[in-house]
Structure formats: C-alpha cells, structure tokens
Amino acid sequence: MAGLTGRALIAARCARFFKDGDFVNLGIGLPLMCVNYLPEGVDLWLEAEIGIVGCGATPSWDDVDPDLIDAGGQPASVIKGGSVCDHTTSFAYIRGGHVDAAVLGTLQVDQEGNIANWTIPGKLAPGMGGAMDLCAGVKKIIVATDHCEKSGRSKILKKCTLPLTGANCVTDIVTERCYFEVGEDGLILRELAAGYTVEDIRACTEADFTVADEIGTME
Amino acid sequence: MRSKVVNLQEVLTKFQDGQTIMFGDWHGELSAEEIITGLLEKGVKDIDAIAVSGGMPDQGLGRLIVEHRVKSLATTHIGLNPVARDQMFAGELDVEFIPQGTFAERIRCGGAGLGGCLTPTGVGTDVEKGKQKLTIDGKEYLLELPLHADVALIKAWKADTAGNIKFRLTGRATNSYMAFAADTVIVEVEELVEVGELGPDEIDVAAPIIDMVYVRTGEKKPICPMWQRAKAKAEGGKK
C-alpha cells in the first residue's frame, strides 16, 4: 500500500506478515489496526485472551451482548466458524505454541530480542495481562512501535532498562521508519520507509544493527 | 435431589472478614454482581481477593476495592481500575501481578489436586524471582504454586436446582475453573431450570462442585456502566 505513513504504515507492514488462515493475537491499539490492512485473500483467526478464536468486528451498540466481550472488556463478536473457550484453554492455545503470531506494542525493545512493555516502576503498573504468556509461547513476536519516544529517545535499545515482559522472544520490529528482523546475531535492517536512509536510521536508533544486502521499501 | 437454591441472606452467611475470595469475572463484567452488592451492604472487609483484574470502580470486585474492603489482590491487570492503582501506590492494597496464563493454571492446579505447574512464562523476567526453576529437555520452566480460596463467587447463565451450571459465550472465562478451587462455591445465575433440562453435554460444571445457587432478582443481563457511558457518548456524537 503506497503512500502510507506513521502508524498506518506500521499496521500495514505488520499485516503483510500474515498468511491466510493464520492464528494471530493482536494487542489493543496500534496492533489491532493490522486488520484494516490485510492483503487480499488473507483471513485470520483472531485470538482474544478471554477465550475467543475468531474475533469479529466490533458490534454496533444495538447488537452488543453483555456475555460476549474481548480482552479489554469491550463488546466483541465472533466470526462464522469462530468459537469460545474458557481462559485456561485460551492460554493453552497461546503458551502451547498454537498461535502463529502476535503483534505487541512496547515501551522498549532491544537488539537481543528482549521486550519491556508492561511497567515503569513507580509510575505505570497496570499489570502484564497476557503479554508474558504471548512472549513465552507464540512463534512469531512482532513488535509494532513508534521508533522513538516523544522525547526523541530511541525505543530500540542495546539493552532494555525497564523490567522485561519477555526475554529473547522478539522476531521482528516494525516502526514508522523501518523494519528490522531480529536475527541470531542481532538486528538486521531489511526495509526502509519512503524518505528514510540507512544513515537516518543509525542516527535515531540506539541498538546496533547490520544492513541486509538487499534493502526493500516498507509498504 | 436436594435443592441448592438459596436467597441472598443465606449466601451472605458464608462470608466473614479476612477471607480469601475468588471472583469469577472479567474486568468486573461477567461477575456475581448482586452478591457483591450484598457483600458491600454486609460490610465484609479485609478480603484477600483473587481475580483476573481489578474490575472497574463501578463494576464487580472494583466496587469492593473502592470501598477499601480488599486488602490484597492476586491478579493480572488493574488497568481499568485507577482506584486500585492509587491504593497500590499508596501502600493500601497489596497487589501481586501474575501473568494471565499462569494465573489460570495456578487456579486450575488449586482445583485439580495438583501441587503446581511448570511454565516457561516469565523466565528471564522479574516474575522468576524467588521461584524454583527447572530445566526439562533443555528448556527452562518456573514452578508456579496452586491458588485456592475460602469462597469462590461464580457467575453463570443457567443452573438447575441441583447445582449443575451452564455458561454463555465468554461468560465461562475465569468462572469455569474458579468453581473448582474453593472450599465453598457460590454461583449467581440469571435463570433457574429443573433438573434434567440441562442435558449431559450442556452442563459446564457439575452439581457436586457447587454449594449454593443464587438466582438474580434484578435485571438478568444489565449493560455495565462503562458500556452505558460509551454508548451515550457514541449516540451523543451522532446528533
């Protein structure tokens, strides 16, 4: 999708990781925007921690059902062929390696594939919810994040300084400026957003990274 | 078969100060709301609560937190209850954060006679502090211990008079496994049916597990305050 920038570009790029029929968990906010950019012919089984396989669109207020809610307690729907299960089964899907991919927002991520997105000690402590289980059990952990904090500080670090949500689990990092794959030996810059150069990314990224032989344009 | 159907006064005889209470719910939704109102009115306090979240200030367990009835909370998330957050930072509410899959499995262990479970969740994070770590086939796991309560407060859709219960849609969430993990299990339902009306494969939790059945007297499926506000806002925006 040409012409996208910012968070829309992040969501669209993340959506391109998915194949038809993938079983995917999307975090609230930016990650959930991925459903708006799925490639033609790609339908997903969306997982909700509360116990839904096949979450559908948010229902209108006339169609809400107090017995059908999503992980955030908001009205939910189930697609044709979708199912509900109890919460232990939901996490058997997640922790048992049955979910193909999860897209998570973050506070920090680092070049070793560590992610810190659940607490800032003394300031922010909503709880980790299901994020640690996703990090422990899902095959592909895609971090979808602004490249920098509002202050301009890089969110992609050599080493996370906040308490970790998951260790050595992140496989991909997508920002509005570029896409990094997390390889065995560190980050590999694979794609650049239109208008950015490798030097631009070096200037705004604390983490070390190598540059792929062939670098693509992020879309 | 003996009927387990009771009124609210009989339910409240099972509660006293200082108990560990499990609340089947989700952010305070899908919860035994009328019994919680009863707990508030009876003045039950010093509760050690176990619930997947801190509820909302005007919904479920959150209402007990707002009234300072809860002294500790084993949970996964309190993001929808700013009062719980403030009490935690002020040192008034002792919060133990547990990863959500581990929370579910610890309670399942508590109800299934297991001495704990081994999970990879939390390895390499602060969650592993103070826990035994075991390596099985080259992979590290944390030993997580069972959770059990004095009373479990369960919400279901239907019950028969013997105590068989049935959930509806996401209403099963945490209610299903918490029903196994307490000395006394009380279920609040919307509808009561005769024994035999729920067939063998329609029963989610079997009668022997349930101690008391309380049938809602108010609205069967109220829309929670958070939804009511969002709906009013959406409709106001259209005008």
Interface residues (C-beta under 8 A of the other chain):
Chain A: E49 I50 G51 I52 W61 V64 D65 P66 D67 L68 I69 G72 G73 Q74 P75 A76 V78 V84 C85 D86 H87 T88 S90 F91 I94 R95 N114 G122 A125 P126 G127 M128 G129 G130 A131 M132 D133 C135 A136 G137 P163 L164 T165 G166 A167 N168
Chain B: W26 H27 G28 E29 L30 V52 S53 M56 T75 T76 H77 I78 G79 L80 R85 M88 F89 V95 F97 P99 Q100 G101 T102 A104 E105 R108 T119 P120 T121 G122 V123 G124 T125 D126 V127 W157 R168 L169 T170 G171 R172 A173 T174 S176 Y177 K221 P222 I223 C224 M226 W227 A230 K231 A234 E235
